[in-house]
Amino acid sequence: MSERRFNPAQADARWQAVWDDKQTFKAGVRQGAPKSYVLEMFPYPSGRIHIGHVRNYSMGDVLARFRRMQGHDVLHPMGWDAFGMPAENAAMEKKVHPGSWTRANIAAMKAQLKRLGFALDWSREIATCEPDYYGQEQALFLDLYAAGLVYRKESAVNWDPVDMTVLANEQVIDGKGWRSGAPVEKRKLSQWFLKITDFADDLLDGLGTLESWPDKVRLMQENWIGKSQGMQFRFALETPVDGIATLEVFSTRPDTLFGASFAAIAADHPIALALAQDNADLAAFAEECRRSGTAAAEIETQEKKGYDTGLSVVHPLDPDWKLPLFVANFVLMDYGTGAVFGCPAHDHRDLDFARKYMLPVERVVAPQGEETAPIHDEAYTGPGRLVNSRFLDGMSVEDAKAEVIRRAESEGWGKGTTVWRLRDWGVSRQRYWGTPIPFIHCADCGVVPVPKDQLPVALPEDVSFDIPGNPLDRHPTWKHVDCPTCGKPAVRETDTLDTFVDSSWYFIRFASQPDDQPFDRAEAESWLPVGQYIGGIEHAILHLLYARFWTRALNHIGKIGITEPFASLFTQGMVTHETYQSPDGRWLSPEEVVRREGAYFVDGTGEPVTLGRVVKMSKSKKNVVDPDEIIERYGADAVRWFMLSDSPPERDLPWTEAGIEGAWRFVNRLWRLFGQAGERGDGGEDKALTRKLHQTVDGVAKDIEALAFNKAVAKIYELANAIEKASPSASRAEAIRAMALLVAPMTPHLAEEAWAEMGEQGLIADAMWPPVDPALLVEDEVTIAVQVQGKLRDTLTVPKGTDKATLESLALAAPNVLRTLDGAAPRKVIVVPDRLVNLVI
């Protein structure tokens, strides 16, 4: 029996074929059962599944299989987030069509996922690049347009002159395009927008209801939405510019107005644009500002630079007080009014700027006892009372804010208001491989929606990528159509939708897939919201926020009755790996490296290898592990077990050969145990093992529900140890049978193989989770620590509730205690029932 060895190559293929043939994981077939929707963020079809995918989908799969074993009707679908720039890049580099490249990748990745035995309902598979999906998306977009939630306007954008497309702020790095590396230009383009700001308050308030979301994600969304209450007010310009006599500013800290030492405007502010027409130095500085990054993180860390316009603004609380006006690289037109006032004593950014340009720094808020303390290298941002602020002196910060707003409103130069960091969602992309925006431009009728009976507006197949830019713009026939209103020649909109639109409603389409509409409301609502959503923290803001908005927008127009798409969210950690570099600095893959006597060498040449940090697996650093190769060597179940066992799921998991080897050994331990299921021996009931079994069944269930897979694994290890130590008995045989059920969500091929070998009926995938006897969850025995002079000398296992006198006599008779006492009588005996006995000598 010790030589019994599991054969994953045969078992994996056999049971995957059975599940496919029986459509075991098809949703919607268990009539009257409670519904459970488990979803992992669907992947981009890059060509290969990586180990990070395996970890992500293994977690969701365990939960989905477990819910089925609890009798639930489970929806666990899979699809492909298939539009986007990488396909166009491949078209340019490899001379292939984006559609061909994408569909070939989907086929390859689907085959990889199937090898892992995931319990997926493939009948609901979707790919966002197919007309049957994006045509329904176009219909929803038109519905939102009809409801006033879509509009088109001219907007300043980041333009990549090489890729010839618009970049989000986050895609501009050091003033250059994230992919092309080309200096980014600011351009004005007509863009399509979704009115996400109409839902800003609701999106913010809704975060309070998402109790099963990580606090970190909720905070990130709260900060991104960025609700700020403060005051919008006007500085008078001492000298008007191009007819502009005032400067509109918003501030969350009107209480610090008496600490102001400058005002600053964005390079694209109308005042700056007017001044730059006759000032070459300012024009050059403004151009430098436009080339710098516009992402919040970049602005925070970049050097603060300004250009003194030579103009002054008049302080609204003192007409004799003038503040210099700068153009500054940290002020953006996209935020607030494109203008700020600087209070260096109480803002780190303003202090950096003031020190650089030798501007005054005046403390106006101080904690008790520091009213006259100067500001040195750190701005003071804590609580306190107002100082050096005339009529505000002595007030709290909140009282001072209220008083300044009251004065501004009564005197007519400002008002209390709320502003948001959140901006309407620009969804136009100047590229081919995306959802065509369903509008037509007519010289007579203007912008006209495509009639719904003409949807989908399908992408043309005959396009070329031999020159940069959007192939739809230069297609000879596709964009030329008749206006649906007047019948005259017109042109299609050639922009396509941001791919985040595709992923903002796919979870609804998974739940309901009629041919004649995006989804059936009643059917979708029978599954939604998604019970458990799993994905990376990198999607905390954009994807998750846009999905929340899209759901609210559909609710607003009466399409669906929910407002939150994901009831529970789990963000898993990454899979990491050591990095290796050759003597000439090249990154090496794990296959190119051998280890000898604790050192690393290049395989074949014997050159020494530098061992680098353990970091996220990436193609650039070549520290990736191919799941196919690992499955070939160890089988799907060992890979799944390792993904679940070695680290809390929210933390990063370092990939190690020792880890996967350990998982493979345990798979074979289980297989040997399962081979002993028929050995009952002559022993009677093993009460201790039965109690351990029921406690494990209960504990593993709770751990899986909490997604604490590593804890569930630890409990299964403990039960395996207990079974191996136990003598053959009916209790042991039952524990082995139950073990197959316990590991079925995690190692499903092994479990199916064992279930069949044990002669059980049906598939273990359809079996019920083992029942638990609540009486066996309560310990009826306890372990008592026996101490002498406070040091542990022995332990006693006794019935729970044993009286003090019995515990004392048992302790005095314990062999180790007798040796320690060596004939001496204890002076005092301290007994804590059910916990310890301490002998004082």
N, C-alpha and C positions, 0 to 999 in steps of 0.2 A: 504493500500500500504506500510506503514511503516514496516509491519510485513513480507513483501516479503523477502525470504531468498534463496540464491543460493545453489543448491545441487551439489557439485563437483563430488561426487561419481558417480552419474548418468551421468552428462554431460561429464566428462573426458572419461569414457568408451565408451559412445555413439559416440563422435566425433573422437576419436582415431580409432574406428572400421570403421567409414565412410572414414577417410583419407586412411586407409590401403586398404579398398575395392576399392576405386577409384584410388589408386596409385597417390594421389594428388601431392606428392613431387618428383615424378620421373623426373630426369633431361633429357634434350635432346629432349623434345616433343613439345616445342614452336618454331616452324620453323620460322626463320627470326628474332627472338627476340634477343636483346643484351644478351650476356652470362655473368654470374656472378658466380664466384667460391668462396664459403665461406667455410673455413675449420678450425676446432679446432684440436689441437694436439691429435692424437688418444690415448686412454688409454691403460695401461697395465691391463690385466684381473686378478686383484688380488682377485676378489670374490664379492666385493661390490662397488657400486657407492658411493662416499662421497659428502658432500655438496660442496666441492671445484670443483668437476666435474660439479655439477648442475649450479654453477655460470658461469663457463667457457662456458658450452654448451648453457646456456640461452642467453648469449651475442651473440654468433654466430647465434643462432636461430632467435633472433629478427632481426638481419641484413638480414638473408636469407629470412624470411617471408616478410620483408619490400621490399626487391628487387623484389620478386615475385609480390607484389602489385604495383610495378612500371613498370610491364610488362616484367621483365627480365626472361630468361631461367636460372634457378638457379641450380648449382651443390652444394649440401650440404650433403656429404657422411659421413659414420661412419665405423670404423674398429677397429682392435685390434692389438696392438704391443705385440705379444703373446709368443715370445721366451724369455728365460732368466733364471737366477739362481733361482728365487723364486719357480719356478715349480719343479726344481730338489730338492730344499730344502724340498718342500712339499712331494715329492716322498720318500725322506729319512725318514722324520718325521712321515708321515701318511700312508706309505706303499701303495701309489697309483701311477699310471703311470702319468708322467708329462702331457701327452696329455689328459688323462681323467680329471685331475684336471683343466687344462686350459680350456677345452671345457665346462665343467660344470660351471666354473666361467663366461665364455662368455655368456652362456645362461641366467644366473642369472642377469648379468649386463645389458644385452640387454632388459630383461623384465623391469628392473628399468628405463632405459632410455625411453622406450616406455610409461611408466606411466606418464612421464613428458611432453608428447605431442610434442616432437621435430620434426621439419619438415625435416626429414632425408630421403634420398633416400637409403632405405635398400637393394635395388636390387644390389647395388654396394659394399655391405659389403665384407671386406676382413679380413682374419686373417693371420698374417705372418707365423704362424706355419703350415699352410696347404701347401701340395706339389704344388698346382696350383699357389701359390704365390712364394714360395722359389725356385721352379724349374725355374721360369722366372728370379729370382735374380741370380741363378747360371749361366744362359745363359748370363746375362749382365756381370757378373764377368769374364767369359771366353772372352767376347768381349774386356773388358778392359785389360785382360792379353795379348790378341793378339796385342793390340795397345801399349804394353810396359808400361802400367800403373799399373801392378801388378807384384810383384817380391817376392822372398823368400830368406831370409838370416838368419844367426845366429845372435842373438841379446841378450843382457843382459835384463832379465825381473825380475819383482817382483813375486816371487813364494810363494803361500800360501800352506804350507805343509799339512794342514788339509783338505781344500777344494780341494787341488791338482789342482789348476788352476792359470793362470797368472792374476795379478791385475794391473790395471792402477795406475799411480802415485797417483792420487786423492783417490784411495781406500786403500792406506797405511796410517794408522793413528797411530802416535807414534811408528812407526816401526812394527805395527801389522796389520793383515788382518781386514778389516772393518767389516766382518761378523763373521769370526771364532775366531778372537782375538789372533790367533797364530802369533809368531814372523815370519816376512817375510824373505825369503831367496832370495839372488841374484843368478840367474842361467842363463846359456847360453842355449838358445833353438832356433831351426829353426822356424822362424815365417813368416807368409805371411804379406805383406805390400801393401798399396795403395799409389801411388806417389802423394800425395796431395801437396808436396813441389813444384812440377812442375807448380802449379797454384797459388803459394803464392802471386806473384805480382798482378795477376788478381783478386784474392780474396780480396786483400787489396784495389786495385783501385775500385773494384765494390762497396765497401761500400759507396763511394761517390755518387753513383746513387740511393741508397736506402733512398730516402728522406722521405718515409712514414714508416721508422723504427725508434724506439726510439733511441735517441742519446746514451743513456747508453749502449744499446746492441751493437751498432756499435763500440763504444769505447772499450768494452770488447773484441770484435773480433779483433779489431786493435791491442790491447795489446797482445792477444794470438798469432796472426800471428807474431808480434814482429819484424818488420823490423828494423835493426840497422846498421847504416853506421859508419864505423870506420877504424881501421887498424889491419891487421894480421901481426904479426912479431915474430922474434925469439930472445930469450935470449940464450946466450951460457952458457952451464953448465961448471962451473969451473973444475969439475971432472966428466967425462962421466960415465954413469951408463948402464951397460949391452949393450954397443955399442951405446947408445943414447947420442948424444953430444949437442943437442939443445932442447929448450923448446918452443913449438909453443903456442902463446897467441893471443887472439883477444881482442881489447878494443875499446869502443865507445869514450874514452877520452884519445887519445894519447897526447893531450896537457898537461896532468898532469904527464907525465913520470918523470919529475924532482921532483915530490912529492912522488915517489914510496918508500916504506919501506920494502916490502916483495913480494915474489911470492908464489902462492899456487896452488896445484894440487888436483884432485879428488882422492878418495881412490882407484878407479879402473883405474887410469892413468897407462900406461905401466911403468913409472918410479917408481911409488908407489908399483906396483906389484913386480917389480924386487927387490926393497929394502926390501920388506916385507918377501921375501923368507929367509933372514938371520937375520931378526929382529922381534922377537916374540912380543915386545911391539907395534911396528908399525902394525903388522898383527892383533893384538887385537884391536887397534884403528880403523883400516880399517873396521874390522867386525862390530864395533859399528856404524860407519858411514853408513854401508849398512843397518843396522837395523832401522836407523832413517828414518823419513818421507822424501819422495822425491817430494812431491807436493810443488809448489812455495810458497804457503801461509805458509806451515809448516817451510820451510827453512828460510823464512823471520823472523819468530817469535822464532825459537829454539835458544838455547844458541850456540854462535859461538865457536867452538873448533878446535884446530890444533895440529899437531905433527911436531916438528922441526926435519927435516931429517938430519940436520948437513951439508947439502950441500948448496952451494951458486950458484946463477946465476949472470952473468956479465951484468951490465947495458949497453944497446946498444948505448947510447950516451956518455958513459964515461967508458973506459975499466978498470979504477982503482976502480970503484964503484961496490961493491958486495952486493947482496940482499939475505937474508936467504930464503930457500925454505921450505915451510910447506906442509903437507897434511892437508886439511881442510874439515870439514863436510858440508860447504855451497857451495862447488864446485862439480858440477856433470859432468860426462863424456857425458851425453846426450845433454848438452848445450855448444855451442861454441867448443873449443878445449879441454875442460876438465882442463884448466889451466887459471889463472888470475894473474895480478899483482895488488897489493893493494896500493891505495893512500888514506890513512886514513883521511887527511884533507878535502877531498871532496866526501866521500862516507860513509854513516852511518854504513853499515856493516863492512867496512874496519876499521873504527874508533873503533868500539866495539872490533874487533879482536886485533888491535894494542894496545889499553889500557890494554887488558887482558894479552898480552905477552910482554908488555913494549917495544914496537917498536917505532921508531921516528915518529913524526907527523909534517910535513912541509907544511905550506900554500904555494900554488903556483898560486891561483886565488884569487883576492880581488876586491871588489868594491872600488870606489874612496874614499880615506881617511882612509881605513882600511888595507893598504898594510903591516903594521907591527903587526896588531892585531893577538894575538895567537888564536888557536883553543882550545876550552874547551870541553864541553859536546856535542856540536852539530857540525856535519860536515857542511861545507859551500858548498851548491849546486847551488847557484845563479849565476848571470852573473858577469862579471868583466874583469880585464886585468891580464895578466900573471906577476907574481913576483917570485923571487928566482928561476928563470928558465933560467939563462944565456942568450943565444942568443934569447930566446923567450920573454924576459921581455918587458912589454909595449904592447904586441900584444893582440888583442881580442881573445876570446876562439876559434872562427872559424878560424881566421888567423893562430893561433898557431897549430891547428889540421892540417891545410893544409901544414904548413911548416915542421912539423914532418913527415908527410906522404911523402912529397917531398924528404926529406933527406933519409928516409928509402928506398924509391924506387931507388934513385940514388946510394946509398951505398950498396944496395942488401940485406938488412936484414928485409925488410918488404914491404907491399903494402897496398894501400887503398882498402877496400872491403866492401861488404854488407853481413850481416849474418841474419838469421831468427831464431826466437824462435820456429816457427812451425817445427815439425818433421813429417816424413812420418807416415801414419796411420797404426799401427799394428793391424790387424784384426783377428788374430788367437786366439781362445779360446779353452781351453782343457775341453770341456764339451759336454754333449749329446744334450741338448735341444737348438739347434740352427741350422742354415742352414749349411749342410755339404759342405765343400769346395770341388769343383768338380775336383779333381786331383787324379792321381794314381801314385804310386812310383814303378818303375820297376828297377831291378838291372842292366839291360842292357841299357835301354832307358832313364833312369833318371826320371824326373818329367814329366808326360804326362797328358794333359788336357783330361777330360772325353768327348767323342764325344757328340755333342749336341743331336743326336738322342737317346742317352741313358739317357737324363735328363727327369724328375728330379732324382738326386741321393737322394732317399728317406731314411729317418731315419728308422731303424728297430724298430719294436714294442716290440720285446721280449728282453728287457734289464732289468738289476737289479741294484739297488742302495744300495746293502747290504754292500759294501765296498767303501771308498772314491775313487775319480778319475773318469776318463772318461769311461763310459761303452762301448763306441765304440772301445776303445783300446783292450778290453778283450772279445769282442763279438766273438763267435766261428766261424761264417761264413761271416758276413756282409762285413768285410774289405778285405776278400780274393777274388780277381778277377783276370781275365787274362788281361795282358797289351793290350790295344787297338791297339798298334803299332806292337808289335812282337808276341803277343799271349801267351807269357810265363806267369807263375804265378807271380802275383804282389799284392800289397796291396793298399787299398784306403787311402787317407788322412783322418785322424781321428779327426783333429781339425775342429771346426765349426766357423762360422763367428760371429764377434762382432755384437750384436743386433742393434747397431747404423747403421749398413749397411741396415738392414730391414727398418728402418725409414728414410733412406736417399733418397728413391724414391717412397714411397707408394702413395704420392700425385699424381704421374704420373699414377700409376696403377688405382687409383680412376677415372681418366679422360678417360682411355681407357683400356678395358679388353678383348682383343682377346684371343682365346684359344691357338693360334699357335705362339705367340710372346709376349714379355713383354708388349708392347703397340703399337698402330698404331700411327705413328708420326703425321699425319694430324689431327686425332681425338684428340690426346692429346694437340696439339698446339691450337686447337680451344677453349680450356678451360684455358690453362696455359698462364702466371704464375697465381698462386693462387691470387685472388683479395684481399682477407683478410684472414690472418692467425692469429690465436689466441692461446696463450699458456702462460706458466709460465716463468718468468725471469730465472729460474734455467736451462733452456735449451738454454740460450743466446749463449753459446759457442759451445759445442760439437755437439748437434743435428743440430742446425742451420748452423754451419760451414760445417759439413759433408754433409748436404743436398745441400748447395751451391756448394761444391766441386763436388758432384756426378752429379749434373746438368751440370756443366762445363765439366766434363769428358765425359758425354754422348753427349754433344754438340761437343766436340773435335773429337769424333769418328763418327760424322754424324748421331747420333740417334735422336737428337732433336734440334730445332732451337732457343732455349732460353738459357740464361746463369744464370739468377736469378730465383729461384723457387717461391719466395713469394714477390709480389709487395708491399704489406702493411703488417706490423707486429704489433700486439697489445699484450702487456704482462699484463695480469690481476693480480690484487692483490689476496691475499689468504683470505680464510674465517677463522676467529679466534674465540676463545671461552674462557671464564673464565676457570681456573683450580681449582680443589678442592682436598684437602688432609685431610685424617682422622688424629686423634691424634697420631696414630702410623706411620704416614708418607706415608700411601698407597694413590695412586691416586684414586679418585672416579669419576664415570661417573655422568653426570647431572641427570640421573634417580635415583641415590642413594642419592641425596641431596634435602633437603627442605629448604625453606626460611621462617622465622618467625620474624616479627618485625625488619627487617633489618639485621638479623644474619642468618647464615647458619648452618644446623645440618644434621647429618646422618639420613636418613629416616629409621624409625624403632627403632633405638637405642637412638636417641636424642643426641648423642655425638656431641660436637662442631666441626665445619669444618673450616679449614683454607682456606680462599679465596686467590688464587694465581693470577699470572699475566694472562692477556689476550694474548694468543699465538696461533700459527697455530694449527689447529686441528690435533691430532695424536693419534694413538691407544695406544702408550706407556703412554701418559698422560691421556688417557681415556676421553678427552674433545671433543669427537666426537658426532655428531648428525646424526641419521639414517634418510636419506631422506624418506624412506618408511613410517616410523612412522609419519613424518610431513605431508606427502601427505595424509595419511590416515585421519589425523585430519582436515587438512585445504584445501586439494585439490592441484593439480599441479599449478594452476594459482596464488594462494597466495604465494607459495614458489618461483615461478619465479618472481613475482612482488617484493618481498622482496630482492631477489638477485640483482635486477636492481635498487632499489630505494634509498637505505639508504647511499650509499657511492660512490664517483667517482670510476669507474670500475678499474682504475689502482692502486687504494689503497686497503689496507686490509679492509675487511668487518667484524666487530664484530657481531657474531650471538647472538641475544637476543630474549627471549620470547616476550618482548614488541614489537620488530620489526616485528615478524611474525604475532602476534595478530593484529597489525596495518594494515599489508597488507591484512589480512582476512577481517577486517572491511571495507577496501576500496573496495575490491571485491564486498561485499554486497551493499555498497553505489552505485556502478555502476549498479548492478543488479536492484536495486530499480529505478534508473534513467531510465534504459532501459524499465522498465515496464510502463513508462510515455510517450513513444515515440508517442503514438496515441493521446495524449492530445494537441489539438491545440488552444482551447479556442476561445475567440472573439477578441483577440489582433491582431493588424496588425504586420508589420515587426518590429523586435527588432534589430535596426541597430547596437547598441553597442554590442549585443551578436554575431551578424553575423560577425562583425569586429574581435571580440575576437576569434571566431572560426577559421577564415582564418589565423589569426596570429599564432594560436596554431598549426594548420595543417602544416604551413610553418616551424615554429620553431621546432616542434617534428621531422619532416623529416630531417632537418639539424642536429639536435642532434643525431639522429640514425646514420646518415652517419658518424658523427664524433665519434661514439661509446660513446657519452656522455649521457648514458642512464639515469643517475640520473637527469640530467637537463630536459630530455624529460618527465620523470615522474613528475617533479615539474610543468611543463607546463600543464600536464593533470590534476593535482590536481587543478590548478587555473581555468581551463575551467570547471571542475566539480562544483566548487564553484559558478562560474558565472551562470551555467545552473540551479543549485538549487535555486538561488536567483531570477531568471527571472520568469515572469508570463507566463502561457501557451500561446503559439503562434506558428505560422508556423515556425518562426526562431528557436524557442526552440526545436521543434520537429526535425527539420533538424540538429541541433547541437547534439541532442541525437543520431540520426542515424550516424552522422559523428564520434561521440565518439566511437561507436562500431568499426569503421574502424581504428581509432587511436590506440586503445588498442589491436587490433587483433594480432600484432606481439608479444605482451608481455603476454597477457592473452587469448590465442587462443580459449580455450574451452568455456569460458564465452562469448567471442565475437560471436562464432558460434551459441551458444544457443540463444543469443539476436537477431542475424541476422535472424534466423529461426522464432523466435517469432514475429519479425516485419513483417514477410511475404515477405522478400526479396528473390530473385531468386538465386539459386546456393549456393556455399560455400563462406563464407567470406574470406577463404584462397585463393580463386581465384579472389576475388574482386579487383578493382583498388583503389589505394590510392586517397583520396578525392582531387579534383582539388582546386587550390588557385586562387583567383582574386587578381592580383598584386595591383590593386587600393586600396584594403582593407588593404593592409599591411602598408600603409602610414597613420599615425595618422592625423585626421582632427580636433581633439580637443586636447588641452593641459591643464595641471593643473598648475596654476600660484600660487606661494607662495606669500603671503602677509605678510610683516614684519613691525613691528613698532620698531624703534630703533634697527634694526638688529635681532629682535626676532620674530619667526614665530607666527602669531596671527590668520591667517585664510588661506583658499585656494579658488581659483576660477577655475571653469572649463569653458573654453571659446573656440570659434573657433580659430584654428591656424591662426596666422597673425593679430590678433585683434590689432588695432592701440593704441598708447600710451594714448591718451585722454580718450578713452573708458575704458582702463584698470585702469586709475587713478580714474575715476568716480565710477567704480564698486568696487574698493578697498575701497574708502572712504565710500561706502554704506554698506560694509560688516558688519554684526552684531557684530562680535568679535572685529573688529577694532573700531566701534562706542563706544563700552563699554570701550575699552582701552583709546581712546582719551578723553572720558568724556567731550565733548564740546570744547576741545582745537583744534586750527587750526594747521596743520602741517607746519613747517617752510620750508620744502623741500620735494619733491616727486621724488624718483629715480625709473624709469621704465626700465626694461630690457625685451624687447618683447619676448613673449613665455616662459619666465622664472620666473620673480619676480617683485613685486612692494615693495619698501621700503619707509616708511614714517618716516621722521626725525622731531621730535618735540622739 
